[in-house]
């Protein structure tokens, strides 16, 4: 899944825990993604749901949060 997408992560992009104080908040000032980035995000979330259901139940809650940010692609 990771090899199929061109997301470039740096060592500084990691964190000790995803449980920050604003984990469930929405950023109303966030930039709108381009259509290409929306499609990429949507595909990654779809693949994450598949992986979580088939073999990684430990990531289901993370994928569920990401899925709340998916809207239909126009």
For each residue, the residues with C-beta under 8 A, 3 or more apart:
1: 4 5 44 47 48 51
2: 5 7
3:
4: 1 47
5: 1 2 40 43 44
6: 40
7: 2 40 44
8:
9: 13 14
10: 13
11: 14
12:
13: 9 10
14: 9 11
15: 18 20
16:
17: 20
18: 15 23 62
19: 23
20: 15 17 23
21:
22: 25
23: 18 19 20 65
24: 65
25: 22
26: 30
27: 30
28:
29:
30: 26 27
31:
32:
33: 37 38 41
34: 37 38
35: 38 39 73 74
36: 39 40
37: 33 34 40 41
38: 33 34 35 41 42 73
39: 35 36 42 43 73
40: 5 6 7 36 37 43 44
41: 33 37 38 44 45 69 70
42: 38 39 45 46 70 73
43: 5 39 40 46 47
44: 1 5 7 40 41 47 48 66
45: 41 42 48 49 63 66 67 69 70
46: 42 43 49 50
47: 1 4 43 44 50 51
48: 1 44 45 51 52 59 62 63 66
49: 45 46 52 53 63 67
50: 46 47 53 54
51: 1 47 48 54 55 56 59
52: 48 49 56 57 59 60 63
53: 49 50 57 60
54: 50 51
55: 51
56: 51 52 59 60
57: 52 53 60
58:
59: 48 51 52 56 62 63
60: 52 53 56 57 63 64
61: 64 65
62: 18 48 59 65 66
63: 45 48 49 52 59 60 66 67
64: 60 61 67 68
65: 23 24 61 62 68 69
66: 44 45 48 62 63 69 70
67: 45 49 63 64 70
68: 64 65
69: 41 45 65 66
70: 41 42 45 66 67
71:
72:
73: 35 38 39 42
74: 35
